[in-house]
């Protein structure tokens, strides 16, 4: 090569546009990978820790619906129906608590269910 060509090239960036693009793409890939890891961490934090997919999972949701229905029925002055719905909800939650070996759920549901059943027995 002649000397003048080397002098012309010396002042230019020797990295090709393809090389620059490859570095930029690699940096973007690393950024997206970190972002994905952070998003997965957030999913792991906010994922429910209770078991799903089994019979107890379906009973849990039935019990929740019964409890809410029972409270609303009692608020609407349908006391007997509301107490019956809430009593069934408590029984279901005691079952779910025993499946999960969760004593707090079992005790809380047994106590509130017993109070509702005692009040229902007095009404009848």
MOPAC internal coordinates of N, CA, C and O (Angstrom, degrees):
PM7 1SCF
backbone

  N    0.0000 0     0.00 0     0.00 0    0    0    0
  C    1.4480 1     0.00 0     0.00 0    1    0    0
  C    1.5192 1   108.76 1     0.00 0    2    1    0
  O    1.2310 1   122.34 1   -32.93 1    3    2    1
  N    1.2993 1   113.13 1   147.07 1    3    2    1
  C    1.4573 1   115.58 1   178.60 1    5    3    2
  C    1.5158 1   110.23 1   -84.02 1    6    5    3
  O    1.2310 1   121.07 1   -17.62 1    7    6    5
  N    1.2948 1   115.56 1   162.38 1    7    6    5
  C    1.4473 1   123.01 1  -173.58 1    9    7    6
  C    1.5257 1   111.98 1   -65.48 1   10    9    7
  O    1.2310 1   118.62 1   142.95 1   11   10    9
  N    1.2821 1   120.23 1   -37.05 1   11   10    9
  C    1.4623 1   122.31 1  -177.25 1   13   11   10
  C    1.5315 1   111.83 1   -65.72 1   14   13   11
  O    1.2310 1   119.69 1   144.59 1   15   14   13
  N    1.3515 1   118.20 1   -35.41 1   15   14   13
  C    1.4639 1   120.60 1   178.09 1   17   15   14
  C    1.5163 1   110.43 1   -66.49 1   18   17   15
  O    1.2310 1   120.24 1   137.90 1   19   18   17
  N    1.3456 1   117.15 1   -42.10 1   19   18   17
  C    1.4601 1   120.63 1   179.04 1   21   19   18
  C    1.5203 1   110.70 1   -62.70 1   22   21   19
  O    1.2310 1   119.85 1   142.34 1   23   22   21
  N    1.2964 1   117.90 1   -37.66 1   23   22   21
  C    1.4559 1   121.47 1   178.64 1   25   23   22
  C    1.5223 1   111.07 1   -67.99 1   26   25   23
  O    1.2310 1   120.41 1   143.49 1   27   26   25
  N    1.3187 1   116.82 1   -36.51 1   27   26   25
  C    1.4614 1   120.36 1   178.27 1   29   27   26
  C    1.5278 1   110.57 1   -66.85 1   30   29   27
  O    1.2310 1   120.02 1   137.64 1   31   30   29
  N    1.3048 1   117.56 1   -42.36 1   31   30   29
  C    1.4620 1   122.91 1  -176.98 1   33   31   30
  C    1.5187 1   110.14 1   -73.74 1   34   33   31
  O    1.2310 1   120.10 1   149.50 1   35   34   33
  N    1.3162 1   117.42 1   -30.50 1   35   34   33
  C    1.4561 1   121.79 1  -176.62 1   37   35   34
  C    1.5305 1   111.47 1   -58.05 1   38   37   35
  O    1.2310 1   119.49 1   143.43 1   39   38   37
  N    1.2818 1   118.58 1   -36.57 1   39   38   37
  C    1.4572 1   121.80 1  -178.82 1   41   39   38
  C    1.5268 1   113.51 1   -79.68 1   42   41   39
  O    1.2310 1   119.68 1   166.11 1   43   42   41
  N    1.3065 1   118.21 1   -13.89 1   43   42   41
  C    1.4645 1   121.77 1  -177.87 1   45   43   42
  C    1.5240 1   110.55 1   -91.08 1   46   45   43
  O    1.2310 1   121.38 1   -21.56 1   47   46   45
  N    1.3267 1   114.97 1   158.44 1   47   46   45
  C    1.4642 1   120.37 1   174.74 1   49   47   46
  C    1.5116 1   107.27 1   -71.48 1   50   49   47
  O    1.2310 1   120.62 1   -54.90 1   51   50   49
  N    1.3235 1   116.41 1   125.10 1   51   50   49
  C    1.4658 1   119.85 1  -175.87 1   53   51   50
  C    1.5250 1   112.51 1   -79.77 1   54   53   51
  O    1.2310 1   119.83 1   167.16 1   55   54   53
  N    1.3223 1   117.93 1   -12.84 1   55   54   53
  C    1.4584 1   120.63 1   178.99 1   57   55   54
  C    1.5180 1   108.96 1   -78.67 1   58   57   55
  O    1.2310 1   121.14 1   -49.23 1   59   58   57
  N    1.2758 1   115.42 1   130.77 1   59   58   57
  C    1.4643 1   119.49 1  -179.16 1   61   59   58
  C    1.5218 1   109.83 1   -74.07 1   62   61   59
  O    1.2310 1   121.39 1   -17.25 1   63   62   61
  N    1.3054 1   114.95 1   162.75 1   63   62   61
  C    1.4684 1   119.50 1   177.21 1   65   63   62
  C    1.5172 1   110.37 1   -62.45 1   66   65   63
  O    1.2310 1   119.86 1   144.70 1   67   66   65
  N    1.3061 1   117.87 1   -35.30 1   67   66   65
  C    1.4685 1   121.37 1   178.21 1   69   67   66
  C    1.5301 1   110.29 1   -63.14 1   70   69   67
  O    1.2310 1   120.66 1   138.89 1   71   70   69
  N    1.3303 1   116.34 1   -41.11 1   71   70   69
  C    1.4633 1   119.73 1   178.08 1   73   71   70
  C    1.5143 1   111.80 1   -65.36 1   74   73   71
  O    1.2310 1   120.57 1   138.16 1   75   74   73
  N    1.3311 1   116.51 1   -41.84 1   75   74   73
  C    1.4662 1   120.48 1   177.76 1   77   75   74
  C    1.5270 1   110.37 1   -62.28 1   78   77   75
  O    1.2310 1   120.73 1   136.05 1   79   78   77
  N    1.3240 1   116.21 1   -43.95 1   79   78   77
  C    1.4510 1   121.12 1   179.45 1   81   79   78
  C    1.5269 1   111.08 1   -62.51 1   82   81   79
  O    1.2310 1   120.67 1   139.55 1   83   82   81
  N    1.3250 1   116.32 1   -40.45 1   83   82   81
  C    1.4636 1   120.49 1   178.76 1   85   83   82
  C    1.5244 1   110.94 1   -62.35 1   86   85   83
  O    1.2310 1   120.23 1   137.96 1   87   86   85
  N    1.3312 1   117.17 1   -42.04 1   87   86   85
  C    1.4724 1   120.38 1   178.14 1   89   87   86
  C    1.5245 1   110.94 1   -64.81 1   90   89   87
  O    1.2310 1   120.47 1   137.18 1   91   90   89
  N    1.3322 1   116.70 1   -42.82 1   91   90   89
  C    1.4613 1   120.28 1   179.25 1   93   91   90
  C    1.5298 1   111.14 1   -63.35 1   94   93   91
  O    1.2310 1   120.91 1   137.49 1   95   94   93
  N    1.3348 1   115.86 1   -42.51 1   95   94   93
  C    1.4635 1   119.39 1   178.39 1   97   95   94
  C    1.5222 1   111.48 1   -64.47 1   98   97   95
  O    1.2310 1   120.24 1   140.98 1   99   98   97
  N    1.3061 1   117.15 1   -39.02 1   99   98   97
  C    1.4637 1   120.96 1   178.29 1  101   99   98
  C    1.5245 1   110.64 1   -64.98 1  102  101   99
  O    1.2310 1   120.36 1   138.19 1  103  102  101
  N    1.3238 1   116.93 1   -41.81 1  103  102  101
  C    1.4639 1   120.69 1   177.84 1  105  103  102
  C    1.5288 1   110.19 1   -63.78 1  106  105  103
  O    1.2310 1   120.26 1   138.24 1  107  106  105
  N    1.3244 1   117.11 1   -41.76 1  107  106  105
  C    1.4674 1   121.09 1   178.72 1  109  107  106
  C    1.5348 1   111.04 1   -65.63 1  110  109  107
  O    1.2310 1   120.87 1   140.34 1  111  110  109
  N    1.3365 1   115.93 1   -39.66 1  111  110  109
  C    1.4700 1   120.23 1   177.36 1  113  111  110
  C    1.5187 1   110.42 1   -61.46 1  114  113  111
  O    1.2310 1   120.16 1   136.45 1  115  114  113
  N    1.3160 1   117.29 1   -43.55 1  115  114  113
  C    1.4644 1   120.81 1   178.66 1  117  115  114
  C    1.5305 1   111.35 1   -64.44 1  118  117  115
  O    1.2310 1   120.53 1   140.27 1  119  118  117
  N    1.3386 1   116.59 1   -39.73 1  119  118  117
  C    1.4560 1   120.16 1   178.76 1  121  119  118
  C    1.5299 1   110.59 1   -64.04 1  122  121  119
  O    1.2310 1   120.72 1   135.22 1  123  122  121
  N    1.3172 1   116.23 1   -44.78 1  123  122  121
  C    1.4658 1   120.12 1   179.61 1  125  123  122
  C    1.5213 1   111.42 1   -65.81 1  126  125  123
  O    1.2310 1   120.25 1   143.76 1  127  126  125
  N    1.3204 1   117.13 1   -36.24 1  127  126  125
  C    1.4611 1   120.84 1   177.73 1  129  127  126
  C    1.5306 1   110.58 1   -63.01 1  130  129  127
  O    1.2310 1   120.27 1   136.09 1  131  130  129
  N    1.3298 1   117.10 1   -43.91 1  131  130  129
  C    1.4628 1   121.24 1   177.48 1  133  131  130
  C    1.5250 1   110.97 1   -63.96 1  134  133  131
  O    1.2310 1   120.99 1   139.40 1  135  134  133
  N    1.3324 1   115.72 1   -40.60 1  135  134  133
  C    1.4648 1   120.27 1   179.10 1  137  135  134
  C    1.5310 1   110.83 1   -64.35 1  138  137  135
  O    1.2310 1   120.48 1   139.53 1  139  138  137
  N    1.3246 1   116.68 1   -40.47 1  139  138  137
  C    1.4612 1   121.03 1   177.86 1  141  139  138
  C    1.5229 1   111.21 1   -64.92 1  142  141  139
  O    1.2310 1   120.18 1   138.72 1  143  142  141
  N    1.3273 1   117.26 1   -41.28 1  143  142  141
  C    1.4619 1   120.75 1   177.38 1  145  143  142
  C    1.5227 1   110.94 1   -62.33 1  146  145  143
  O    1.2310 1   119.95 1   139.49 1  147  146  145
  N    1.3254 1   117.70 1   -40.51 1  147  146  145
  C    1.4630 1   121.65 1   177.77 1  149  147  146
  C    1.5253 1   110.62 1   -65.14 1  150  149  147
  O    1.2310 1   120.40 1   137.58 1  151  150  149
  N    1.3269 1   116.83 1   -42.42 1  151  150  149
  C    1.4734 1   120.50 1   178.80 1  153  151  150
  C    1.5180 1   110.36 1   -63.61 1  154  153  151
  O    1.2310 1   120.11 1   138.81 1  155  154  153
  N    1.3400 1   117.39 1   -41.19 1  155  154  153
  C    1.4667 1   120.41 1   178.55 1  157  155  154
  C    1.5256 1   110.33 1   -64.16 1  158  157  155
  O    1.2310 1   120.26 1   141.98 1  159  158  157
  N    1.3182 1   117.11 1   -38.02 1  159  158  157
  C    1.4608 1   121.11 1   177.21 1  161  159  158
  C    1.5308 1   110.54 1   -61.35 1  162  161  159
  O    1.2310 1   120.54 1   137.86 1  163  162  161
  N    1.3360 1   116.58 1   -42.14 1  163  162  161
  C    1.4625 1   120.69 1   178.35 1  165  163  162
  C    1.5279 1   110.88 1   -64.20 1  166  165  163
  O    1.2310 1   120.08 1   139.97 1  167  166  165
  N    1.3189 1   117.45 1   -40.03 1  167  166  165
  C    1.4712 1   121.17 1   177.69 1  169  167  166
  C    1.5230 1   109.72 1   -62.85 1  170  169  167
  O    1.2310 1   120.51 1   136.61 1  171  170  169
  N    1.3250 1   116.64 1   -43.39 1  171  170  169
  C    1.4628 1   120.50 1   179.93 1  173  171  170
  C    1.5236 1   111.43 1   -62.58 1  174  173  171
  O    1.2310 1   120.26 1   142.41 1  175  174  173
  N    1.3298 1   117.10 1   -37.59 1  175  174  173
  C    1.4637 1   120.97 1  -179.40 1  177  175  174
  C    1.5265 1   110.67 1   -67.04 1  178  177  175
  O    1.2310 1   120.31 1   136.83 1  179  178  177
  N    1.3401 1   117.01 1   -43.17 1  179  178  177
  C    1.4511 1   120.83 1  -172.66 1  181  179  178
  C    1.5276 1   114.26 1   -95.04 1  182  181  179
  O    1.2310 1   119.70 1  -178.28 1  183  182  181
  N    1.3251 1   118.18 1     1.72 1  183  182  181
  C    1.4609 1   120.32 1   177.43 1  185  183  182
  C    1.5238 1   109.26 1   -71.78 1  186  185  183
  O    1.2310 1   120.40 1   -36.82 1  187  186  185
  N    1.3372 1   116.84 1   143.18 1  187  186  185
  C    1.4610 1   118.38 1   179.25 1  189  187  186
  C    1.5253 1   110.76 1   -64.97 1  190  189  187
  O    1.2310 1   121.10 1   -37.19 1  191  190  189
  N    1.3101 1   115.50 1   142.81 1  191  190  189
  C    1.4561 1   119.41 1  -179.76 1  193  191  190
  C    1.5210 1   111.55 1   -96.04 1  194  193  191
  O    1.2310 1   120.14 1   177.38 1  195  194  193
  N    1.3207 1   117.35 1    -2.62 1  195  194  193
  C    1.4598 1   120.19 1   179.03 1  197  195  194
  C    1.5193 1   109.69 1   -83.05 1  198  197  195
  O    1.2310 1   120.56 1   -29.23 1  199  198  197
  N    1.3129 1   116.54 1   150.77 1  199  198  197
  C    1.4666 1   119.61 1   179.28 1  201  199  198
  C    1.5273 1   110.92 1   -62.95 1  202  201  199
  O    1.2310 1   120.65 1   -32.58 1  203  202  201
  N    1.3122 1   116.36 1   147.42 1  203  202  201
  C    1.4620 1   120.90 1   179.09 1  205  203  202
  C    1.5189 1   109.68 1  -131.21 1  206  205  203
  O    1.2310 1   121.38 1   -25.69 1  207  206  205
  N    1.3303 1   114.97 1   154.31 1  207  206  205
  C    1.4505 1   119.99 1   173.43 1  209  207  206
  C    1.5139 1   115.55 1    94.52 1  210  209  207
  O    1.2310 1   119.66 1   163.84 1  211  210  209
  N    1.3256 1   118.26 1   -16.16 1  211  210  209
  C    1.4557 1   120.42 1  -179.89 1  213  211  210
  C    1.5168 1   111.32 1   -94.13 1  214  213  211
  O    1.2310 1   121.09 1    -1.86 1  215  214  213
  N    1.3249 1   115.52 1   178.14 1  215  214  213
  C    1.4594 1   121.10 1   178.81 1  217  215  214
  C    1.5250 1   110.80 1   -58.54 1  218  217  215
  O    1.2310 1   120.38 1   139.07 1  219  218  217
  N    1.3274 1   116.88 1   -40.93 1  219  218  217
  C    1.4600 1   120.37 1   179.95 1  221  219  218
  C    1.5236 1   112.27 1   -61.13 1  222  221  219
  O    1.2310 1   120.06 1   147.88 1  223  222  221
  N    1.3266 1   117.49 1   -32.12 1  223  222  221
  C    1.4618 1   121.10 1   177.81 1  225  223  222
  C    1.5282 1   110.99 1   -65.03 1  226  225  223
  O    1.2310 1   120.69 1   138.30 1  227  226  225
  N    1.3197 1   116.29 1   -41.70 1  227  226  225
  C    1.4650 1   119.98 1   179.15 1  229  227  226
  C    1.5307 1   111.27 1   -71.19 1  230  229  227
  O    1.2310 1   120.65 1   142.80 1  231  230  229
  N    1.3135 1   116.37 1   -37.20 1  231  230  229
  C    1.4716 1   119.80 1   177.71 1  233  231  230
  C    1.5173 1   110.11 1   -66.94 1  234  233  231
  O    1.2310 1   120.17 1   144.86 1  235  234  233
  N    1.3192 1   117.28 1   -35.14 1  235  234  233
  C    1.4712 1   121.38 1   177.02 1  237  235  234
  C    1.5213 1   110.29 1   -57.38 1  238  237  235
  O    1.2310 1   120.19 1   132.95 1  239  238  237
  N    1.3355 1   117.24 1   -47.05 1  239  238  237
  C    1.4656 1   120.09 1  -178.97 1  241  239  238
  C    1.5171 1   111.68 1   -70.66 1  242  241  239
  O    1.2310 1   119.98 1   143.68 1  243  242  241
  N    1.3327 1   117.65 1   -36.32 1  243  242  241
  C    1.4619 1   120.37 1   175.01 1  245  243  242
  C    1.5233 1   110.37 1   -62.32 1  246  245  243
  O    1.2310 1   120.67 1   136.82 1  247  246  245
  N    1.3294 1   116.32 1   -43.18 1  247  246  245
  C    1.4650 1   120.74 1   178.86 1  249  247  246
  C    1.5203 1   111.49 1   -62.99 1  250  249  247
  O    1.2310 1   120.43 1   140.12 1  251  250  249
  N    1.3107 1   116.79 1   -39.88 1  251  250  249
  C    1.4617 1   120.52 1   178.60 1  253  251  250
  C    1.5195 1   110.71 1   -64.08 1  254  253  251
  O    1.2310 1   120.48 1   135.37 1  255  254  253
  N    1.3234 1   116.69 1   -44.63 1  255  254  253
  C    1.4686 1   120.65 1   178.75 1  257  255  254
  C    1.5239 1   110.72 1   -63.28 1  258  257  255
  O    1.2310 1   120.34 1   138.38 1  259  258  257
  N    1.3365 1   116.96 1   -41.62 1  259  258  257
  C    1.4653 1   120.30 1   178.46 1  261  259  258
  C    1.5295 1   111.57 1   -63.87 1  262  261  259
  O    1.2310 1   120.41 1   139.73 1  263  262  261
  N    1.3242 1   116.83 1   -40.27 1  263  262  261
  C    1.4670 1   120.15 1  -179.78 1  265  263  262
  C    1.5224 1   110.79 1   -64.45 1  266  265  263
  O    1.2310 1   120.52 1   133.40 1  267  266  265
  N    1.3203 1   116.61 1   -46.60 1  267  266  265
  C    1.4646 1   120.27 1   179.72 1  269  267  266
  C    1.5235 1   110.31 1   -64.50 1  270  269  267
  O    1.2310 1   120.51 1   137.49 1  271  270  269
  N    1.3225 1   116.64 1   -42.51 1  271  270  269
  C    1.4660 1   120.94 1   177.85 1  273  271  270
  C    1.5238 1   110.37 1   -61.33 1  274  273  271
  O    1.2310 1   120.74 1   136.37 1  275  274  273
  N    1.3299 1   116.19 1   -43.63 1  275  274  273
  C    1.4597 1   120.26 1   179.29 1  277  275  274
  C    1.5199 1   112.82 1   -60.77 1  278  277  275
  O    1.2310 1   120.56 1   137.29 1  279  278  277
  N    1.3074 1   116.53 1   -42.71 1  279  278  277
  C    1.4680 1   120.70 1   179.16 1  281  279  278
  C    1.5280 1   110.42 1   -65.30 1  282  281  279
  O    1.2310 1   120.07 1   135.87 1  283  282  281
  N    1.3257 1   117.48 1   -44.13 1  283  282  281
  C    1.4644 1   120.04 1   179.52 1  285  283  282
  C    1.5309 1   111.74 1   -66.83 1  286  285  283
  O    1.2310 1   120.19 1   141.25 1  287  286  285
  N    1.3226 1   117.24 1   -38.75 1  287  286  285
  C    1.4701 1   119.46 1   178.03 1  289  287  286
  C    1.5212 1   110.65 1   -62.93 1  290  289  287
  O    1.2310 1   120.46 1   137.84 1  291  290  289
  N    1.3242 1   116.74 1   -42.16 1  291  290  289
  C    1.4624 1   119.45 1   178.90 1  293  291  290
  C    1.5298 1   110.90 1   -66.44 1  294  293  291
  O    1.2310 1   120.68 1   143.15 1  295  294  293
  N    1.3187 1   116.30 1   -36.85 1  295  294  293
  C    1.4642 1   119.55 1   177.68 1  297  295  294
  C    1.5201 1   111.79 1   -65.86 1  298  297  295
  O    1.2310 1   120.79 1   152.05 1  299  298  297
  N    1.3355 1   116.09 1   -27.95 1  299  298  297
  C    1.4683 1   120.99 1   179.62 1  301  299  298
  C    1.5304 1   111.44 1   -91.43 1  302  301  299
  O    1.2310 1   120.18 1  -165.41 1  303  302  301
  N    1.3204 1   117.27 1    14.59 1  303  302  301
  C    1.4689 1   124.22 1   178.53 1  305  303  302
  C    1.5244 1   114.09 1    68.34 1  306  305  303
  O    1.2310 1   119.78 1  -156.66 1  307  306  305
  N    1.3035 1   118.02 1    23.34 1  307  306  305
  C    1.4629 1   121.62 1   169.32 1  309  307  306
  C    1.5283 1   106.50 1  -100.38 1  310  309  307
  O    1.2310 1   121.36 1  -110.49 1  311  310  309
  N    1.3318 1   115.01 1    69.51 1  311  310  309
  C    1.4647 1   121.34 1  -169.89 1  313  311  310
  C    1.5206 1   113.31 1   -61.28 1  314  313  311
  O    1.2310 1   119.93 1   132.01 1  315  314  313
  N    1.3027 1   117.74 1   -47.99 1  315  314  313
  C    1.4624 1   119.92 1  -175.81 1  317  315  314
  C    1.5245 1   110.79 1   -63.11 1  318  317  315
  O    1.2310 1   120.11 1   130.03 1  319  318  317
  N    1.3165 1   117.39 1   -49.97 1  319  318  317
  C    1.4654 1   120.64 1  -179.87 1  321  319  318
  C    1.5273 1   110.65 1   -62.17 1  322  321  319
  O    1.2310 1   120.42 1   139.90 1  323  322  321
  N    1.3311 1   116.81 1   -40.10 1  323  322  321
  C    1.4591 1   120.43 1   179.49 1  325  323  322
  C    1.5148 1   112.41 1   -64.42 1  326  325  323
  O    1.2310 1   120.54 1   139.04 1  327  326  325
  N    1.3140 1   116.57 1   -40.96 1  327  326  325
  C    1.4704 1   120.23 1   180.00 1  329  327  326
  C    1.5255 1   110.86 1   -69.28 1  330  329  327
  O    1.2310 1   120.33 1   142.77 1  331  330  329
  N    1.3317 1   116.98 1   -37.23 1  331  330  329
  C    1.4687 1   119.95 1   177.85 1  333  331  330
  C    1.5281 1   109.83 1   -65.22 1  334  333  331
  O    1.2310 1   120.09 1   135.34 1  335  334  333
  N    1.3217 1   117.44 1   -44.66 1  335  334  333
  C    1.4693 1   120.88 1   178.93 1  337  335  334
  C    1.5256 1   110.48 1   -61.68 1  338  337  335
  O    1.2310 1   120.77 1   137.13 1  339  338  337
  N    1.3282 1   116.13 1   -42.87 1  339  338  337
  C    1.4631 1   119.36 1  -179.20 1  341  339  338
  C    1.5231 1   111.12 1   -68.66 1  342  341  339
  O    1.2310 1   119.95 1   143.95 1  343  342  341
  N    1.3400 1   117.70 1   -36.05 1  343  342  341
  C    1.4709 1   120.95 1   178.44 1  345  343  342
  C    1.5328 1   110.28 1   -63.80 1  346  345  343
  O    1.2310 1   120.34 1   135.78 1  347  346  345
  N    1.3360 1   116.95 1   -44.22 1  347  346  345
  C    1.4665 1   119.58 1   177.01 1  349  347  346
  C    1.5323 1   110.69 1   -63.54 1  350  349  347
  O    1.2310 1   120.63 1   142.88 1  351  350  349
  N    1.3050 1   116.40 1   -37.12 1  351  350  349
  C    1.4575 1   120.26 1   176.96 1  353  351  350
  C    1.5294 1   110.59 1   -61.19 1  354  353  351
  O    1.2310 1   120.49 1   135.73 1  355  354  353
  N    1.3124 1   116.66 1   -44.27 1  355  354  353
  C    1.4687 1   120.39 1  -179.80 1  357  355  354
  C    1.5218 1   111.43 1   -63.33 1  358  357  355
  O    1.2310 1   120.64 1   138.83 1  359  358  357
  N    1.3216 1   116.38 1   -41.17 1  359  358  357
  C    1.4695 1   120.22 1   178.15 1  361  359  358
  C    1.5337 1   109.91 1   -62.36 1  362  361  359
  O    1.2310 1   121.04 1   136.50 1  363  362  361
  N    1.3234 1   115.62 1   -43.50 1  363  362  361
  C    1.4637 1   119.62 1   179.20 1  365  363  362
  C    1.5256 1   111.33 1   -63.59 1  366  365  363
  O    1.2310 1   120.30 1   139.63 1  367  366  365
  N    1.3311 1   117.03 1   -40.37 1  367  366  365
  C    1.4623 1   119.57 1   179.40 1  369  367  366
  C    1.5239 1   111.85 1   -68.11 1  370  369  367
  O    1.2310 1   119.67 1   146.19 1  371  370  369
  N    1.3252 1   118.24 1   -33.81 1  371  370  369
  C    1.4670 1   119.92 1   175.36 1  373  371  370
  C    1.5294 1   109.33 1   -63.21 1  374  373  371
  O    1.2310 1   120.45 1   138.69 1  375  374  373
  N    1.3305 1   116.75 1   -41.31 1  375  374  373
  C    1.4710 1   120.68 1   176.71 1  377  375  374
  C    1.5311 1   110.65 1   -61.22 1  378  377  375
  O    1.2310 1   120.30 1   132.44 1  379  378  377
  N    1.3283 1   117.04 1   -47.56 1  379  378  377
  C    1.4656 1   120.80 1  -179.53 1  381  379  378
  C    1.5294 1   110.19 1   -62.15 1  382  381  379
  O    1.2310 1   120.39 1   137.59 1  383  382  381
  N    1.3202 1   116.86 1   -42.41 1  383  382  381
  C    1.4623 1   120.37 1   177.96 1  385  383  382
  C    1.5193 1   112.19 1   -60.96 1  386  385  383
  O    1.2310 1   120.48 1   143.06 1  387  386  385
  N    1.3327 1   116.70 1   -36.94 1  387  386  385
  C    1.4685 1   119.10 1   179.03 1  389  387  386
  C    1.5380 1   110.08 1   -71.72 1  390  389  387
  O    1.2310 1   119.95 1   144.06 1  391  390  389
  N    1.3386 1   117.71 1   -35.94 1  391  390  389
  C    1.4751 1   120.23 1   176.77 1  393  391  390
  C    1.5277 1   110.88 1   -63.32 1  394  393  391
  O    1.2310 1   120.55 1   141.40 1  395  394  393
  N    1.3076 1   116.55 1   -38.60 1  395  394  393
  C    1.4678 1   121.58 1  -177.43 1  397  395  394
  C    1.5263 1   112.50 1   -89.57 1  398  397  395
  O    1.2310 1   120.86 1   176.80 1  399  398  397
  N    1.3355 1   115.97 1    -3.20 1  399  398  397
  C    1.4655 1   121.07 1  -175.54 1  401  399  398
  C    1.5296 1   110.46 1    55.66 1  402  401  399
  O    1.2310 1   121.21 1  -135.79 1  403  402  401
  N    1.3374 1   115.29 1    44.21 1  403  402  401
  C    1.4646 1   122.48 1  -178.70 1  405  403  402
  C    1.5261 1   108.42 1  -111.58 1  406  405  403
  O    1.2310 1   121.50 1   -80.57 1  407  406  405
  N    1.3165 1   114.73 1    99.43 1  407  406  405
  C    1.4619 1   120.12 1  -175.73 1  409  407  406
  C    1.5247 1   113.21 1   -66.28 1  410  409  407
  O    1.2310 1   119.91 1   148.36 1  411  410  409
  N    1.3250 1   117.79 1   -31.64 1  411  410  409
  C    1.4645 1   120.76 1   179.77 1  413  411  410
  C    1.5280 1   110.47 1   -63.67 1  414  413  411
  O    1.2310 1   120.10 1   137.76 1  415  414  413
  N    1.3231 1   117.41 1   -42.24 1  415  414  413
  C    1.4670 1   120.24 1   177.87 1  417  415  414
  C    1.5195 1   109.78 1   -65.51 1  418  417  415
  O    1.2310 1   120.47 1   136.42 1  419  418  417
  N    1.3276 1   116.70 1   -43.58 1  419  418  417
  C    1.4657 1   119.64 1  -178.34 1  421  419  418
  C    1.5281 1   111.36 1   -64.03 1  422  421  419
  O    1.2310 1   119.88 1   134.11 1  423  422  421
  N    1.3226 1   117.83 1   -45.89 1  423  422  421
  C    1.4694 1   120.78 1  -177.50 1  425  423  422
  C    1.5169 1   110.84 1   -67.34 1  426  425  423
  O    1.2310 1   120.41 1   132.66 1  427  426  425
  N    1.3223 1   116.81 1   -47.34 1  427  426  425
  C    1.4653 1   120.01 1  -179.75 1  429  427  426
  C    1.5164 1   111.88 1   -60.24 1  430  429  427
  O    1.2310 1   120.38 1   137.15 1  431  430  429
  N    1.3154 1   116.88 1   -42.85 1  431  430  429
  C    1.4639 1   120.25 1  -179.48 1  433  431  430
  C    1.5224 1   111.65 1   -72.11 1  434  433  431
  O    1.2310 1   119.93 1   141.88 1  435  434  433
  N    1.3257 1   117.73 1   -38.12 1  435  434  433
  C    1.4635 1   120.66 1   179.70 1  437  435  434
  C    1.5298 1   110.88 1   -65.37 1  438  437  435
  O    1.2310 1   120.26 1   139.45 1  439  438  437
  N    1.3192 1   117.10 1   -40.55 1  439  438  437
  C    1.4670 1   119.99 1  -178.84 1  441  439  438
  C    1.5220 1   110.88 1   -69.08 1  442  441  439
  O    1.2310 1   120.00 1   131.50 1  443  442  441
  N    1.3279 1   117.61 1   -48.50 1  443  442  441
  C    1.4670 1   118.40 1  -179.75 1  445  443  442
  C    1.5212 1   111.38 1   -67.03 1  446  445  443
  O    1.2310 1   120.45 1   143.31 1  447  446  445
  N    1.3275 1   116.75 1   -36.69 1  447  446  445
  C    1.4659 1   120.14 1   177.32 1  449  447  446
  C    1.5167 1   112.17 1   -64.84 1  450  449  447
  O    1.2310 1   120.50 1   139.65 1  451  450  449
  N    1.3221 1   116.64 1   -40.35 1  451  450  449
  C    1.4633 1   120.86 1   177.96 1  453  451  450
  C    1.5230 1   110.65 1   -64.36 1  454  453  451
  O    1.2310 1   120.18 1   136.87 1  455  454  453
  N    1.3226 1   117.26 1   -43.13 1  455  454  453
  C    1.4720 1   120.45 1   178.82 1  457  455  454
  C    1.5258 1   110.81 1   -61.85 1  458  457  455
  O    1.2310 1   120.31 1   137.31 1  459  458  457
  N    1.3169 1   117.02 1   -42.69 1  459  458  457
  C    1.4668 1   120.64 1   179.98 1  461  459  458
  C    1.5291 1   110.07 1   -66.66 1  462  461  459
  O    1.2310 1   120.15 1   137.33 1  463  462  461
  N    1.3260 1   117.32 1   -42.67 1  463  462  461
  C    1.4683 1   120.45 1   179.78 1  465  463  462
  C    1.5252 1   111.43 1   -65.79 1  466  465  463
  O    1.2310 1   119.74 1   143.05 1  467  466  465
  N    1.3457 1   118.10 1   -36.95 1  467  466  465
  C    1.4677 1   120.66 1   176.96 1  469  467  466
  C    1.5283 1   110.17 1   -63.66 1  470  469  467
  O    1.2310 1   120.74 1   136.87 1  471  470  469
  N    1.3275 1   116.20 1   -43.13 1  471  470  469
  C    1.4534 1   120.56 1   179.12 1  473  471  470
  C    1.5288 1   110.56 1   -67.05 1  474  473  471
  O    1.2310 1   120.05 1   142.38 1  475  474  473
  N    1.3120 1   117.52 1   -37.62 1  475  474  473
  C    1.4701 1   121.64 1   178.29 1  477  475  474
  C    1.5266 1   110.29 1   -66.11 1  478  477  475
  O    1.2310 1   120.29 1   140.90 1  479  478  477
  N    1.3247 1   117.06 1   -39.10 1  479  478  477
  C    1.4767 1   120.81 1   178.55 1  481  479  478
  C    1.5350 1   110.79 1   -64.61 1  482  481  479
  O    1.2310 1   120.23 1   142.80 1  483  482  481
  N    1.3217 1   117.17 1   -37.20 1  483  482  481
  C    1.4591 1   120.47 1   177.49 1  485  483  482
  C    1.5275 1   111.28 1   -66.94 1  486  485  483
  O    1.2310 1   120.82 1   144.53 1  487  486  485
  N    1.3453 1   116.03 1   -35.47 1  487  486  485
  C    1.4561 1   120.15 1  -179.36 1  489  487  486
  C    1.5252 1   111.86 1   -68.39 1  490  489  487
  O    1.2310 1   120.83 1   142.90 1  491  490  489
  N    1.3246 1   116.01 1   -37.10 1  491  490  489
  C    1.4619 1   120.25 1  -177.36 1  493  491  490
  C    1.4838 1   109.10 1   -83.94 1  494  493  491
  O    1.2310 1   120.10 1   180.00 1  495  494  493

